[in-house]
Amino acid sequence: MNRTLILAAVVLLAGCGKRDQLRPPQGAALPPKPALASTTPTPEQLLTPVTEARPERQDELLRKSQQRQDDPFDLPPPG
């Protein structure tokens, strides 16, 4: 019973998403143009993350075991 209510609430909340174009509220403008930009960015451009914000994942797998090189900074704790 409890699980059914939770599942129903999740399904109902998931259907509440709004799919309209994003635009500033009535009477408000977009943020001002950045100092070094030639034009004011559109809402779509403002919502697209830059490469530094979402770096690509590197899935380079280790093909074979390799001995680690000696780390001169791996020192025991003092004391």
Summary of the structure (lengths in Angstrom):
residues: 79
radius of gyration: 25.4
end to end distance: 59.1
largest distance: 65.5
contacts: 69
relative contact order: 0.07
helix: 23%
strand: 0%
